[in-house]
Amino acid sequence: MEPAGRSTELTKALADAVGAEHVLVEADVRAGYEVDWTGRFRGDALAVVRPGSVEEVAAVVRACAASGAAVVAQGGNTGLVGGGVPRPGGRQVVLSTARLRAVGEVDVAARQLLVGAGVTLAAAQATAHAAGCEVGVDLAARDSATVGGMVATNAGGVHVVRNGPMRARVAGVEAVLADGSVVRRLAGLVKDNAGYDLTGLLVGSEGTLGIVTRVLLALVPAPVERVTVALGVPSLADAVEVVGRLRRALPGLEAAEACFADGLDLVEEALRVAPPVPGRPAVTVVAEVGAWSQAAAGVLLDEVAAALDACPAIGATAVATDRPSRTRLWEARERHTEAVATLGVPHKLDVAVPLGRLAAFEAEVRARVAAVAPRSTTVLWGHVGDGNLHVNVVGPAPDDEAVDAAVLAVAAAHGGTVSAEHGIGVAKVPYLALTRSPEEVAAMRALKSALDPAGLLNPGVLFP
């Protein structure tokens, strides 16, 4: 148990740094910050602290270091691998970025936007859209996921097929390091080869190397027109082939997602959301195509129709051009996570394999889960344009890792990765070596030791 005097001393230091009203110590108030979205990972925090500036973040980090307390940065708490919540036991403070919500003006010439780490993706999208731009990354959790958290995990989402993951959309960051010093790369220079790329190093580091406080986003132009299609196909192999054809025929392809019949059945049963195409095809592809000029917009629908006609595997089809109709086609895909949560606490296993191995991986992983946990429910969906599938298994106890080990081993055997876009967190620490060589792990450990020698930042994430 934490000695009362030591805890009181830390709490006072935190209150001096951010104001007493932003230091949460009562158990019932801390509770929501101590468990992740899935309910699978939870821990104990001495306090939750909500700094309102980079100076306050630095002061919090220094206070925690002086007291020997670790710091776990938390954004919207939408993570799925336990990386944003404290670990059981130990001396930990949750640093919430909820008050770091400043939004700058879009630099139209540079196509850049400076935002605080606690700004939600939806808020950043709204500001960008008002200037004729877009963030370029989109997630179903857009209303709660924060930009800082997305940077920390190198979030992906549905537009990776055109715009890349979060790493490609970050032009600069400001962050507080473990010693309380601040690194700031916010000039927005496209060309800057003066030394190591500290911004790139922090993207995807999961709060283990520094706490991101501000982000300079590299925006993309908003399309003049969009067409969304939902396509029924007989198999995932057919889906991969169809998406390959669409990619070649339609340079404006922005998204290509795959859902399976059993997952869509669950969404319909649990949430009363109808599938996007009738007839219960084995696989449904939801794809979106954009046009960036009025001339291209005028022929976009015809080009999409011609591309679909050239794909013999396609069965039932739905096409939408206006925003409400496009939203309806997306709804069943975007609410899969919500539907799975109605079944219980899921094992959420986000992996990626080479596109040519995707269909074989799907078949093998279903068989392996059935063998390891025969009474479980398995629901898959994912980004068929980049080889990323989300394997969700409900049934095994939260601390039973047999399914995790089986799924991640199959991904590695197919030449893939144990984490495509959610990070390693604490959930996949034992499996990092499946897809990272000993030399790579040693290099990562060396970076961690150099920037955080005392292990202050997010202990237990990435490494034991």
Phi, psi and omega in degrees: 000144180295125176302134186302316182296318181295317179296317180297322180296316179294315180301319179295318179297320178293319178296322177296328183282321189234353186099137186301328183291346181253017172242111186258118183241342181292139185301318183290331178282324180288337193306317182293339179271349188259002179227142182277175186300323183285338187084001183275330185241130179208159181204201186231132177243141173294325180196161169248127183240141186237083178291153182248004180203167178296326178296320179291323176300314180299319180295321177296315180298317180294320179296318179294319179298318180295331182266355182076022179260140177280162181237125177246110179283141181220131177261248180277359181056042176258006180296157186237009181233018174076014184279348184248013178235156182291159177273157177299134180074181177082173179256104184224143174240130174275122177260105180275136178267016187303331182268357179270070191240025177289137178237122179278190175263148179292127170278099188294322182296315180274346185056058182223155181216127179262125181224156173288157183297334181271003178290134178286156177302319181300319180293318177295320178298318182296317179294317179297317183296324180297339179256015178078021181233175175220157178294325179096346175239136180222139181226154175297332181273026187302330183284344181235333178296136182258155181297320179298317177295324179293324175293315182299329182255002185050057184303152181251272179094197192272348184254014179301327184302334178248316191255355182079175179281187184303325180305323180285346185252011180251118179264347179177160178219158166242136183210153176258129180271177187294338178268005180088358177283160184244129171253138188221111177236084187234015180289337178077021181288128177289324178250114179202095183253029182275080177092193184296152178273087182293327177299310180299326179294321182285330179292123181086004183275358172058035177072014182267344182247337181184163179253112181291130180246327175220153182225131172263110183275136172267105186278168175237154179294143177281137178292153177287326184214150175226146172234130177247136179231146171242130189230128174272131178225160186286338186201169176293326176300319176296321179299316179299317180295315180299315180296323176299318178295318180295322180298320180287324185274335187233094180300340180271014179298121183256327186214148176209105186244153179234133173235153180251159186302318183293324177293318178293325174299318180296316179300319180292317182290317186278326188240000180059039177250119184289148176295155185289336176229149181280170171093358179051059174296154181301320180225137174244126176260128172250118183234152180226136184232138180243163173228138188248014173214158179297323179296316179293323180297326182294336182245004186300313183298320178295320180294320177296315180299318179295320179295320179292321179298334182275003180249097185294341183284344185285133175255247180299142184222142171229138183232137180222141180239329179273156186301312180301320180290321177295321178298321179295322178293329180278338193302313183297321177295314186288341184258013177301315182300316179298318181294318179299322181297338178288344182273340184142193181280116185271151163270111185258112188239098183267116184225168174218145176225162176305143185306323180293345180255359189299313182294319178295321177299316181301313181296317183290321184290325176297318181294320181293318179296318179299326180285322184279321183224076189297339180260013181271167174248128181246128178232127180243149167198173177168191187259093187289346177282341182229013173079016184258117176246142175258112180262116182244124181236123178244133180144302178297151178300151182306327182265006177271110187260013181298319179292317179304310182299319182293312183296315184290328176294321178296317179300315180296320181296335179266016177078024185255199181236150180281351177211118180269319185211353182265346183094179177271319181055217172261339186296326189245014180306316181293347188247003181304320183291349177295328184231012173231134182287161176305324179293320178293317179296320179296320178296319179294319177298322180295320177297315178301314181295324181291319184269338182218067187298333181271359181066038184285325190265117173049057180296144180090352175266137183074310182238153178300000000 
